[in-house]
């Protein structure tokens, strides 16, 4: 009785990290890590300057009539004025933090400088 042996994969064979039906965008994990690092910087800035919370609120209010459910969730959160709660979400490595960070209303300076974002990207792609 002969036994069929599978040929082991060579190091050049690419093994997908996720099944093809999941249809994740390229570099999904790297992009999430970048958003997490940005979230940590934003959280620190909000703790130092709580008045910056209003800038995130203002960004959302400018299109209040057409907010997505996600943006409406952010708006409700920001309107509570609870800086520590917002900061904890931005730093959260779990599902809630990941979901909300994907569309956080804290864009550019004063939340994160271009140099800080470049540093985060360099760390992300350096491995």
TAUR-V494241 format. One record per residue. N is the residue number from 1. RES is the residue in one letter. PHI is phi as a letter, one per 20 degrees, with the letter a starting at -180 (* if undefined). Layout:
BEGIN
N&RES&PHI ; N&RES&PHI
END
This chain:
BEGIN
1&X&* ; 2&X&e ; 3&X&d ; 4&X&f ; 5&X&d ; 6&X&e ; 7&X&f ; 8&X&f ; 9&X&f ; 10&X&e ; 11&X&f ; 12&X&e ; 13&X&f ; 14&X&e ; 15&X&d ; 16&X&f ; 17&X&f ; 18&X&c ; 19&X&f ; 20&X&g ; 21&X&f ; 22&X&f ; 23&X&l ; 24&X&f ; 25&X&f ; 26&X&g ; 27&X&m ; 28&X&g ; 29&X&f ; 30&X&f ; 31&X&f ; 32&X&f ; 33&X&f ; 34&X&f ; 35&X&f ; 36&X&f ; 37&X&f ; 38&X&f ; 39&X&g ; 40&X&f ; 41&X&f ; 42&X&f ; 43&X&g ; 44&X&f ; 45&X&f ; 46&X&f ; 47&X&f ; 48&X&f ; 49&X&c ; 50&X&g ; 51&X&f ; 52&X&f ; 53&X&g ; 54&X&f ; 55&X&f ; 56&X&f ; 57&X&f ; 58&X&f ; 59&X&g ; 60&X&f ; 61&X&f ; 62&X&f ; 63&X&c ; 64&X&g ; 65&X&f ; 66&X&c ; 67&X&f ; 68&X&f ; 69&X&g ; 70&X&f ; 71&X&f ; 72&X&f ; 73&X&f ; 74&X&f ; 75&X&g ; 76&X&f ; 77&X&f ; 78&X&f ; 79&X&f ; 80&X&f ; 81&X&m ; 82&X&e ; 83&X&g ; 84&X&f ; 85&X&f ; 86&X&f ; 87&X&f ; 88&X&f ; 89&X&f ; 90&X&f ; 91&X&e ; 92&X&f ; 93&X&e ; 94&X&e ; 95&X&f ; 96&X&f ; 97&X&f ; 98&X&f ; 99&X&f ; 100&X&f ; 101&X&f ; 102&X&f ; 103&X&b ; 104&X&f ; 105&X&e ; 106&X&d ; 107&X&d ; 108&X&l ; 109&X&f ; 110&X&e ; 111&X&f ; 112&X&b ; 113&X&e ; 114&X&g ; 115&X&f ; 116&X&f ; 117&X&f ; 118&X&f ; 119&X&f ; 120&X&f ; 121&X&f ; 122&X&f ; 123&X&f ; 124&X&f ; 125&X&e ; 126&X&e ; 127&X&n
END
